[in-house]
Amino acid sequence: MCHAVSSAPEGRIEVRTSVGSYPVRIGRGSLAELPKLLARHCPAHAYALIADAGVWGLHGARVRAVCSGLDQPLTIHTFKPGEQSKNRTEWSRLTDSLLATGLGRDGCVIALGGGVAGDLAGFVAATYMRGIPVVQVPTSLVAMVDASVGGKTGVDVAAGKNLVGAFHPPRFVLADPDLSVTLPRRERSQGLAEAIKHGAILDPAYFGWIERRAEDLLGGDPHATGALVMRSVELKAHVVGEDEREAGMRQILNFGHTLGHALEAESEFRLPHGSAVAIGMVLEAQLGERLGVTERGISGRIAEVLDRAELPTRAPGRPDPETVLKLLSRDKKARSGISRYVLLARIGRVDRRHGWSWELTRPIIEEFLASVFPGPA
Amino acid sequence: MCHAVSSAPEGRIEVRTSVGSYPVRIGRGSLAELPKLLARHCPAHAYALIADAGVWGLHGARVRAVCSGLDQPLTIHTFKPGEQSKNRTEWSRLTDSLLATGLGRDGCVIALGGGVAGDLAGFVAATYMRGIPVVQVPTSLVAMVDASVGGKTGVDVAAGKNLVGAFHPPRFVLADPDLSVTLPRRERSQGLAEAIKHGAILDPAYFGWIERRAEDLLGGDPHATGALVMRSVELKAHVVGEDEREAGMRQILNFGHTLGHALEAESEFRLPHGSAVAIGMVLEAQLGERLGVTERGISGRIAEVLDRAELPTRAPGRPDPETVLKLLSRDKKARSGISRYVLLARIGRVDRRHGWSWELTRPIIEEFLASVFPGPA
């Protein structure tokens, strides 16, 4: 997986699943192809579009115009923007909204928006009449490079994020970088965290390319953005194609996520996901260095690239090690309450000596956390 | 599929799925094999048993004693008996109850009870951390002969029954006819409706056998009950093995269900499911006869067998044809709002001239309903 970065800012990538495959279409202006792609990959009696209300405000008119080319009825169902909408109440409300329009098993859901729209609408589709097709039309950078590919859907509950959900691969993904031009710089920066992770675990050339093009990417250069989406989706498609259900290789996508998720929860979700993953990657690289698994200097190298992408490299405030430990033991990835860590060998390569991830016992993590979060003086 | 009825009251039947297969173990006293079957087919770090509180009251002590042979922790989560528990609120509550015990992705759900327990606990498992394994331990006759096999899970919503759910095949099904000995005669009768359906669509010998053994089956004869469960599961396993997702052959299991479901809903669920299916089978056979699809006399033959099984053959009261028509157009099986009907050629054989089911337009059904439900004088 260590190819040179494709210079192509558009194209089509096929993602393998346990039951077939689906295409990811990437390209500027590709939104116009939505009716054609629906007809080819997801013929249905009716379509229900579920969108973040903010995104619908920005792109609704364009989407409506494009969809006037559809022969089937289309209904629109919006929800309030933000992670706080990703819950069972909103899932129920949207499901009932689709039922009220009479959408049948021969219907199809279109998810339009960022990661929340993809997860929430995907879970509505996964559970609507025991599952109807969904197509993903990501509009945020993080959804384009990461969340829309791989079939994970779900909602958050009080006990934690994404604890209720389903694997429900889309029929296709349509990523039009032009939809991301309206994103604020800060949101682009958030999207780069997962792309940097893809480079860190699989592709050193891509990792270096993001560093060199960081300013263009933050500025919304459409050519650079297209190339970023292409390469990240190629890398992610390879991983989820090998291991859809995270029994093996897919675990490597959790690099930075074990400590990242715990810090995100510890901050009561004031720390955005991309920032949490950024800090998590630095910490997990430091952890790997300390254990002699990761080459020395890698955590510093990651911090440099994150810095160029305007992402944080250290946890803000003083996280409480006890709280973090408690959150780690409840992690969805934990087995028998022991949390698991993806450790790099070096940039572009995950250490494989203990499978795809390391089980690290509480004393090891406790000592590590005490050293990085010295706690109140 | 037209074998003689197996005289074996116990055995093991393999159900094929899109991703492998699972066994259904049938036999008196087979509950004792639960720990062994869990270890073999569903090794897990911890088990969460979800049970109908009434069933738990009857069989809890026995299940606890049997499960003392487990090496892993077991937690018990009960819900109030009855279809009214099969909703999203109870699904949320049970999910949170499992989360509170710290059950991880390496856990497994055991569903103990009738059809409601299987559907509800199955849906909890299907959506818990994007899906953990479930095993089905049916205790009612209808769950043993029908509901526990085939992977359908879900809950009811205001708009209709089973409109939210997932396909989530169990790791195994354990049907111990001894668990059904405490059932009242009326509930046994309800369970016979689906078994009679299996005979009507696939196996004339079995259909006749149920008629001859009806008194033993209603009385709870364990040998006859075991043989009934064996043959019904064989027939159902064949069908769902051919077509897990109801794209084709599985539709035949809906015989009696299109009109049956509508009458069940029209009665606001005062009409029990088995009774509704019984009446639905007679009506759909009459409909087939009227259209010249079903041999003359078949509806009468079905009514005779239902009568022996102490099931109704005519809708109670005076169902309102308008309401029934409205409910039919909203049926989950409807395509483009046109409802579909499985029509028999004769006993043991479904008419296949239009695929597995017939699309019948509103005027045809309107006329039929007007003739069978003359409405208020």
Contacts between the chains, C-beta under 8 A, distances in Angstrom:
chain1	res1	chain2	res2	distance
A	18	B	19	6.7
A	19	B	18	6.7
A	45	B	335	6.7
A	45	B	336	5.1
A	88	B	88	7.2
A	88	B	92	5.6
A	92	B	88	5.6
A	95	B	157	7.2
A	95	B	163	8.0
A	95	B	164	6.0
A	96	B	157	6.7
A	96	B	158	7.2
A	96	B	159	6.9
A	99	B	157	6.9
A	99	B	159	4.2
A	99	B	160	7.7
A	99	B	163	6.2
A	100	B	159	7.3
A	102	B	329	8.0
A	102	B	330	6.8
A	102	B	337	6.9
A	104	B	332	7.3
A	104	B	334	5.8
A	104	B	335	6.5
A	104	B	336	7.5
A	104	B	337	7.4
A	105	B	332	6.0
A	105	B	333	7.5
A	105	B	335	7.6
A	106	B	335	5.1
A	106	B	336	6.9
A	126	B	166	6.7
A	127	B	127	7.1
A	127	B	154	7.9
A	127	B	164	5.2
A	127	B	165	6.3
A	127	B	166	5.8
A	128	B	163	7.7
A	128	B	164	7.0
A	129	B	163	5.9
A	129	B	164	7.8
A	129	B	165	7.5
A	129	B	332	5.3
A	130	B	152	6.6
A	130	B	153	7.8
A	130	B	154	6.1
A	130	B	162	7.6
A	130	B	165	4.5
A	130	B	166	5.6
A	130	B	167	5.5
A	131	B	166	6.2
A	131	B	167	6.4
A	152	B	130	6.6
A	153	B	130	7.8
A	154	B	127	7.9
A	154	B	130	6.1
A	157	B	95	7.2
A	157	B	96	6.7
A	157	B	99	6.9
A	158	B	96	7.2
A	159	B	96	6.9
A	159	B	99	4.2
A	159	B	100	7.3
A	160	B	99	7.7
A	162	B	129	8.0
A	162	B	130	7.6
A	163	B	95	8.0
A	163	B	99	6.2
A	163	B	128	7.7
A	163	B	129	5.9
A	164	B	95	6.0
A	164	B	127	5.2
A	164	B	128	7.0
A	164	B	129	7.8
A	165	B	127	6.3
A	165	B	129	7.5
A	165	B	130	4.6
A	166	B	126	6.7
A	166	B	127	5.8
A	166	B	130	5.6
A	166	B	131	6.2
A	166	B	166	6.3
A	167	B	130	5.5
A	167	B	131	6.4
A	330	B	102	6.9
A	332	B	104	7.3
A	332	B	105	6.1
A	332	B	129	5.3
A	333	B	105	7.6
A	334	B	104	5.9
A	335	B	45	6.8
A	335	B	104	6.5
A	335	B	105	7.6
A	335	B	106	5.2
A	336	B	45	5.2
A	336	B	104	7.5
A	336	B	106	7.0
A	337	B	102	6.9
A	337	B	104	7.4
